[in-house]
Amino acid sequence: MAVTTLALATAAALAVNWPLLACAGALAAASHAAVATSARACRRCARLPEPKSPPLPSY
């Protein structure tokens, strides 16, 4: 996503219809920020230790 944002920003500077590509670059940057934030939260939750459960009674 970061590479896509950079590519869109570069293309916007060279394109005739640059406002459209500038908006696409801004959208790519915003979506990258949103996905990166939730991915960090997911990795943090995945590392949490499992709660200890009481031993099962044996009959």
N, C-alpha and C positions, 0 to 999 in steps of 0.2 A: 504494500500500500504506500509506503514511503517513496518507493521508486516511481510509482504511478503518479503521485502528487508532484514529484520533481519533473517528470516527463510532461505532465499537463501544464505546469508552469512554464517550462521551456517552450513548449509548442504554442502557448498563448502569446508569448512574446513575438513569435515568428508568423502567427496566423493572421489572416484577414479578419476573421470573425473572433477576435480575441476575447470579447466579454463572455462569450459562451464557454470557452475553454478556461477562462479565469474562474468562472462559477463552478465548473467541473473540478478544477483543482482545489478550490475551497471546500467543496463537498467531500472530496477524497481525503483532505486533511482532517476535516471534522469527523468523518467516519473512522479514520485511523485512530484518532484520539479516543473515540468511544469504545472501539474494539480493544485497544490496548489496555484501557482501564479495566474493562471486565475480564480480560485475560489475566491481568495481574491478580485480581480478586479471586479468580478461579484457581490459580496456582497456589495462592495463599491458603485457600480452603482445602486443597488437595493434600497439603502438607500437615494438616492438623492431625494430632495423634488420635487413635481410636479410644473412645472411653472404655474403661475397664468394666466388664460385666461380671456380676457375681457368679461364682461357680455353680453349675447345675447340680442339684442333689442326685446322688446315685442310690438306686434302690436295690 
